[in-house]
Each structure stands twice: as C-alpha cells, then as structure tokens.
Amino acid sequence: MKPILASLFVAFAALTICDAQTSVTVVMGTGDQPKAVPANTGPSVDVGLASTPPMGWNSWNHFACNVDETVIRTAADQLVSSGMRDAGYVYLVIDDCWHGERDSHGDIQADAKRFPSGIRALAEYVHSKGLKFGIYSDAGTRTCGGRPGSRGYEFQDAAQYAHWGVDYLKYDWCNTSTQDAQASYSIMREALNHTGRPVVFSMCEWGTAKPWLWAAGVGNLWRTTGDIDDKWEGKFDYKLGLMNIVDQNEPLYSYAGPGHWNDPDMLEVGNGGMTPDEYRAHFSLWAMMAAPLMAGNDLARMDSETKAILMNREVIAVDQDTTGKQGQRVWKQGDLEVWSRELSDGSRAVLLLNRGLRPSAITVEWPQIGYTSALEAKIRDLWAHQITGRFRGKYTANVSPHGVAMITVTP
C-alpha cells in the first residue's frame, strides 16, 4: 500500500470507528505487528501525562547512531542500579538509528542486526525494570540519521508503537520540505490519541515555528532551540552552547506549565565537554526553567561527581515542583545574574549565576523575588545540602567562575 493511502486508510478507519465509540482494528500481520487498539475520544493532550517535566535518559547525546539492543538494556540496568530510577529518571528513550525498513505492509521494523530481539521484547525488558519506554521518529520522509520517517505513515506508526508498548515519542523535524509544523505534529498527536495508549509526545521542532504559541494542545513538551553542544557558550554549526540555549529559552517562561513544557534540549552532564562547576550550572538552570531532565551520558561509566549532580534530589525537587511555573531571570549586571522560581509552598528557588571568568559575590534582594525587604527568611543551600541561616532583606553568596549558588528562600 502506498504510504499516503495507507495513512489515509488507517485514519479513516480510526475516525469512523471512533464515532461509534468502539475499537480501531488495524490488521497488519502477526508477531511484532500492531493489533486492535481502542479509540480515544478525549482531549488532544492527556492532562495526566507529564504533569511535571519528564525525567529519564536518551541515547543521542553520548551514543548518537551507535545504538543497539545491548546499549539500551545496559542503560536500563544502570538506571536502576545507580539509583537514578528512584530519583525520578523513569523514561528510557532510544533516539535515532534504531529503524530498519518498512515491511511489505508498510509497518516500520527495527534494524534486525542491532535489535535482534525486536522492539517489543526490548520494551518489555525496560518495563520489567520499573521504567517507561520511549522511541524516536521524524515528521519528514527520513529521520535526521537517514532512516524511514513517519510522513504518510503516522497512524500506522502510532499503532505499531502502541503494540510495542511505547510510552514516549520524540518526534523530530528533519527532511520535512515545505510541511507545516503545526499540521504535521497535530497529525501525529491525533494518531497517538487513536491508539488509546498514553504516550508522552516530545516535539523536536527546534523552535523554528514557535511551537510555544500553539503546541500546548498538541505536545507535552516542545524544543525551543537548536541542538545543545557540550560547551559553555558559542555556536557550532547547528549546535549551541549552554548559555546560548539558556538565553533563548528563558524569555518563554510564561508558556510552560503542567503537561506542556518548554524543552531546551537534553542534558550534557557527564559527557566531558564542560567542568563540574559548569555542569552544576547546567543542571541547576534546567531545574529553574522547569525543563525536562533527560540525561544523555554513558550511564555505565558515570563517575561519582556526575552521579552527585544528576541525583541531587533537592535540585530535582525544584524542577519537579507541582506548580509548574518556569523560573526567570530577575536581575542582570554584566556576567552576574539572579533567577527566581516560585514554588508550591510559597517559597522561592533562587539561582545566583556567574557567567564570567572571575569569582564574584552576587546578592539577591527580596523585592526582586516578590518579598518585602523587612522579611526574615530561612536560606537553604541546595548544593551544600544545609541551612545557612536566616536573613532579612537579602542574601549574598560567593560564586565561582561559570558557576552557581542555588538556594531556597522560605519565609
């Protein structure tokens, strides 16, 4: 069946049967193929999904296309044994290059050499570890790595993912020609809905079409920038350094909230391109921006410093705060900045950021974060894991170059 005809056929079947409030039957062979799936007549985005920013691990930043069944099974094992799963990292996502070709029915298959057991068996293994399983595709004709994309096969691919047990879909934007982003992502959203399986939808459109203006009813998270590079600052072809990413994502704070998050890309913590201070700044800034925390390092070779950063539960708690309010920059002078994020208990998470090359004292004043100067508040240092005392009106910390101090201010 031609891809466009196949997609239209499945879409038509889904829509007409949905009107009858019954199930969608997709007949596509046996084995690792889709079966009947229930129709979903609910909202476009499941409000129960991604009520806080998703946390997990993605294969791309470290392994790129060098991914196979062993890499993914090892990552699942390491998420558990390292304690990361229990710290909240529950989504394990295979990025690009898992694909083989489509079979005679048009159903997407895994690369049989890299994934000899098949994706369904791999998903079952991931689930057996108490984790959720994610996969990658592309809205265009081919993925960024040159594998088959989902254009024209959206409903068929969504049915396959549901049959495999997929819980999270990262959907890229390569090879899309003149496609309209809102229409293309809405088609896949509808396809996922019609499987009846709850799937977190991660839109990787790089911010080109300003998805924050329209995607709250389509995706659970949307990329706001180009790809991150494992560097503090700068532009490197299509990649951006940490500070460049931050400056693009920060102004979008008003668009984030439970179930729909700004995504400044995955974490580079532990991949070796930045210093420990820079990685602590990276992790802290993502928490302040209510960003998804998708680790991207080699979990089997994590050193103790990387583990301490990725599993700082006090910083994670800021990221996962249930109000879902993204923090913002409230003061800047040269290379020195103060950020604030309102938390569910009425306290504030505050970040003192030194982008410069010299140690500097940075002061947050209470009116900058919505308190009066007369207020006395308890200060807790989230990296030192200790209360530093009670302070009236302001607080000052010495911050290392390319470093941060991260505190909570509690009246």
C-alpha positions in Angstrom: 0.0 0.0 0.0 1.3 3.5 -0.9 2.3 5.4 2.3 -0.2 8.2 1.8 -3.0 5.8 1.0 -2.1 3.6 3.9 -2.1 6.6 6.3 -5.5 7.8 5.0 -6.9 4.3 5.2 -5.9 3.9 8.9 -7.0 7.5 9.7 -10.4 6.9 8.1 -10.9 3.6 10.0 -9.9 5.3 13.2 -12.2 8.2 12.8 -15.3 6.3 11.7 -15.0 3.7 14.3 -14.2 6.4 16.9 -17.6 7.9 16.2 -19.2 4.5 17.0 -17.2 4.5 20.3 -15.6 1.2 19.7 -12.1 0.0 18.9 -9.9 0.6 15.9 -8.8 -2.6 14.3 -5.5 -2.4 12.3 -4.7 -5.6 10.5 -1.0 -5.7 9.8 0.3 -9.2 10.1 1.5 -11.0 13.2 4.4 -11.2 15.6 5.9 -7.7 16.1 2.9 -6.1 14.4 0.1 -3.8 15.7 -3.2 -5.4 16.9 -6.6 -3.8 17.6 -6.3 -0.6 19.7 -9.1 1.4 21.4 -10.1 4.7 20.1 -9.5 7.8 22.2 -12.2 10.5 22.1 -10.7 12.5 25.0 -8.7 15.7 24.9 -5.9 16.2 22.5 -3.3 16.0 25.3 -3.8 13.8 28.3 -3.5 16.2 31.2 -2.3 13.4 33.5 0.8 12.9 31.4 3.9 15.0 32.1 2.2 16.9 34.9 5.8 17.6 35.9 8.7 17.8 33.5 9.6 14.3 32.2 12.8 12.8 33.6 14.8 10.0 32.0 17.6 9.1 29.7 18.1 9.4 26.0 20.7 7.7 23.9 21.6 10.5 21.5 24.0 12.9 23.3 26.5 10.2 24.0 25.9 7.3 21.6 24.3 9.1 18.6 23.8 6.5 15.9 25.9 3.9 17.7 22.9 2.4 19.4 21.8 -1.2 19.7 20.0 -3.6 22.0 22.9 -4.1 24.3 23.3 -0.3 24.8 19.6 0.0 25.7 19.5 -3.0 28.0 22.6 -1.8 29.8 21.2 1.7 30.2 18.0 0.2 31.7 20.1 -1.8 34.2 22.2 1.2 35.1 19.2 3.5 35.6 18.1 1.0 38.3 21.5 0.1 39.9 22.7 3.7 40.0 19.6 4.9 41.9 18.6 7.2 39.0 15.2 5.5 38.5 14.4 6.0 42.2 15.5 9.7 41.9 12.8 10.1 39.1 14.6 9.2 35.8 11.9 6.8 34.6 11.8 7.3 30.8 14.4 5.4 28.7 14.3 6.7 25.1 16.0 5.3 22.1 16.8 8.2 19.8 17.6 8.0 16.0 19.0 5.0 14.1 17.0 2.1 15.6 15.0 1.8 12.4 15.2 -0.9 9.8 13.0 -0.6 6.7 9.3 -1.0 6.4 7.9 -4.5 5.6 5.5 -5.4 2.8 2.6 -4.0 4.8 4.4 -0.7 5.3 5.0 -1.3 9.0 8.2 0.1 10.4 10.6 -2.5 11.7 13.7 -2.3 13.9 17.2 -2.8 12.4 17.4 -6.6 12.8 21.2 -6.6 13.3 21.1 -4.0 16.0 17.9 -5.2 17.7 17.7 -8.9 17.0 15.0 -9.5 19.7 12.8 -6.8 18.3 11.4 -3.6 19.9 8.5 -5.2 21.7 10.8 -7.6 23.6 13.1 -4.7 24.4 10.2 -2.6 25.7 9.1 -5.5 27.9 12.6 -5.7 29.4 12.6 -1.9 30.1 9.2 -2.2 31.7 10.3 -5.1 33.8 12.8 -2.7 35.4 10.1 -0.4 36.5 10.9 2.1 33.7 8.9 3.5 30.8 10.0 3.0 27.2 10.4 5.7 24.6 11.2 5.8 20.9 12.1 8.3 18.2 10.7 9.2 14.8 10.5 12.1 12.4 7.7 14.1 10.8 9.5 14.1 7.5 10.2 11.4 4.9 13.5 10.4 6.6 14.9 10.9 10.1 17.9 13.1 10.7 20.0 9.9 10.5 18.5 8.9 7.2 16.1 6.2 8.5 12.5 6.0 7.4 10.4 8.9 8.7 6.7 8.8 9.6 5.3 11.2 6.9 2.3 9.5 5.4 2.5 6.6 7.9 1.5 8.5 11.1 -1.5 6.3 12.1 0.3 3.1 11.1 3.4 4.0 13.0 1.5 5.1 16.1 -0.4 1.8 16.1 3.0 0.0 15.9 4.4 1.9 18.8 1.3 1.2 20.9 1.6 -2.5 20.1 5.3 -2.4 21.1 4.4 -0.8 24.4 5.9 2.7 23.8 5.3 5.3 26.5 7.1 8.3 25.0 7.7 9.5 21.4 10.3 12.0 20.5 9.3 13.4 17.1 12.0 15.2 15.0 11.8 17.7 12.1 14.4 16.7 9.5 13.5 16.2 5.8 10.2 18.0 6.1 10.5 20.2 3.0 7.5 22.6 2.9 5.5 20.8 5.6 3.6 22.9 8.1 4.8 22.2 11.6 1.5 22.7 13.4 -0.3 20.4 10.9 2.4 17.8 10.9 2.6 17.5 14.7 -1.2 17.6 15.1 -1.5 14.6 12.7 0.8 12.5 14.9 -0.9 13.7 18.1 -4.2 12.5 16.6 -2.6 9.2 15.6 -1.3 8.7 19.1 -4.7 9.5 20.6 -6.4 6.9 18.5 -4.2 4.1 19.8 -5.7 4.6 23.2 -2.3 4.3 24.8 -1.0 7.2 26.9 2.2 8.4 25.2 4.2 11.5 26.2 4.7 13.5 22.9 8.0 15.2 22.7 8.1 17.7 19.8 11.6 18.2 18.5 11.0 21.1 16.0 13.9 23.3 17.3 11.6 26.3 17.9 11.6 27.3 14.2 7.8 27.6 14.1 7.4 29.0 17.6 5.6 25.9 19.0 5.1 27.6 22.4 2.4 29.7 20.7 0.3 26.7 19.5 1.6 23.4 20.9 0.0 23.3 24.4 -2.9 21.3 22.9 -0.6 19.1 20.8 2.6 18.1 22.6 3.7 17.6 26.2 7.0 19.3 25.5 8.5 21.2 22.6 12.0 22.1 21.8 12.7 25.8 21.9 16.2 25.9 20.4 18.6 24.1 18.2 20.6 21.1 19.5 22.7 21.6 22.6 26.5 21.2 22.4 28.6 20.1 25.3 30.2 23.5 25.6 29.6 26.5 27.9 29.0 29.1 25.1 29.1 29.6 21.4 27.6 28.5 18.1 28.9 25.3 16.4 27.2 24.7 13.1 23.6 23.7 14.1 24.5 23.3 17.7 24.5 25.9 20.6 26.5 26.2 23.8 24.8 26.1 27.2 24.5 29.9 27.7 23.1 30.4 24.1 20.4 27.8 24.8 19.6 29.4 28.2 19.2 32.9 26.6 16.7 31.6 24.0 14.6 29.5 26.4 14.4 31.9 29.4 12.1 34.5 27.9 9.5 31.8 27.2 8.7 31.2 30.8 5.0 32.2 30.6 4.3 29.3 28.1 5.3 26.4 30.4 3.1 24.6 32.8 1.8 21.1 33.8 1.5 18.9 30.8 3.2 21.3 28.4 6.8 22.3 28.9 9.5 24.4 27.1 12.3 22.0 26.3 15.8 23.5 26.0 17.2 20.0 24.9 18.7 17.1 26.8 21.3 17.2 29.5 25.1 17.0 28.6 26.1 16.4 32.3 28.9 13.8 32.4 29.8 13.8 28.7 33.2 15.6 29.3 32.9 18.8 27.5 32.4 21.1 30.5 33.8 21.4 34.0 32.0 20.2 37.2 31.0 23.8 38.0 29.6 24.3 34.5 27.6 21.0 34.8 26.2 22.1 38.1 25.1 25.3 36.5 23.6 23.4 33.6 21.6 21.1 35.9 20.5 24.0 38.1 19.4 26.2 35.2 17.3 23.3 33.8 15.6 22.9 37.2 14.9 26.6 37.4 13.4 26.6 33.9 11.2 23.6 34.7 12.9 21.8 31.9 12.6 18.1 31.2 15.6 16.3 32.7 16.7 13.8 30.1 20.2 12.6 30.9 22.4 11.8 27.9 25.6 10.4 29.3 27.2 6.9 29.4 25.5 5.5 32.5 27.9 2.6 32.7 30.9 4.9 33.2 29.5 7.6 35.4 31.9 9.0 38.0 30.8 10.0 41.5 30.7 13.7 40.6 28.3 13.1 37.7 26.1 11.0 39.9 26.1 13.6 42.6 24.9 16.2 40.1 22.3 14.1 38.3 20.9 12.8 41.6 20.8 15.9 43.7 17.3 15.4 44.9 16.9 18.9 46.3 17.6 20.4 42.8 15.4 17.7 41.2 12.6 18.8 43.7 12.7 22.3 42.3 12.5 21.0 38.7 9.5 18.8 39.7 7.7 21.3 41.8 3.9 20.8 41.1 3.0 24.5 40.4 4.9 24.1 37.1 5.9 27.7 37.0 9.1 28.2 35.0 11.6 30.4 36.7 13.0 33.6 35.1 15.9 36.0 35.3 15.0 38.9 37.6 18.3 40.8 37.7 21.4 41.0 35.5 24.5 43.1 35.7 27.3 42.2 33.2 28.1 38.5 33.8 26.2 38.2 37.0 22.5 37.2 37.2 19.8 36.4 39.7 17.0 33.9 38.8 13.8 33.2 40.8 11.2 30.5 40.7 8.0 30.4 42.7 7.4 27.0 44.4 4.2 25.3 45.6 4.7 26.1 49.3 5.1 29.8 48.6 8.9 29.7 48.9 11.3 30.7 46.1 14.1 28.8 44.5 16.8 31.3 43.7 19.8 30.9 41.4 22.9 33.1 41.5 24.7 32.7 38.2 28.2 33.8 37.4 28.8 33.7 33.6 32.2 35.4 34.0 35.8 34.2 34.4 36.4 35.5 37.9 34.8 34.6 41.3 32.2 37.1 42.2 29.8 37.9 45.1 26.2 38.0 44.0 23.3 39.4 46.1 19.6 38.6 45.8 17.3 41.2 47.3 13.9 40.1 48.5 11.9 42.6 46.4 13.5 41.0 43.3 11.8 37.7 44.1 8.4 39.1 45.3 9.1 39.5 49.1 9.3 42.7 51.2 12.7 43.9 52.4 11.5 43.5 56.0 11.0 39.8 55.7 13.3 37.4 57.5 13.6 34.1 55.6 15.4 30.8 56.0 18.1 30.0 53.4 19.0 26.5 52.4 21.9 25.8 50.0 20.8 23.1 47.6 24.3 22.1 46.6 25.8 22.2 50.1 22.7 20.4 51.4 22.5 22.6 54.5 20.7 25.6 56.0 22.9 28.6 56.0 20.8 30.7 58.4 18.0 33.3 58.5 18.5 36.5 56.6 16.5 39.8 56.4 16.0 41.6 53.1 18.8 40.0 51.1 21.4 37.2 50.8 24.9 37.2 49.3 27.0 34.3 48.1 30.4 34.0 46.5 30.0 32.2 43.2 32.8 30.6 41.2 33.5 31.3 37.5 30.9 29.6 35.3 29.2 28.5 38.5 26.1 28.9 40.5 24.8 29.1 44.0 21.3 27.6 44.3 19.1 28.3 47.4 15.6 28.2 48.6 14.2 31.2 50.4 11.5 30.3 52.8 9.6 32.9 54.9 
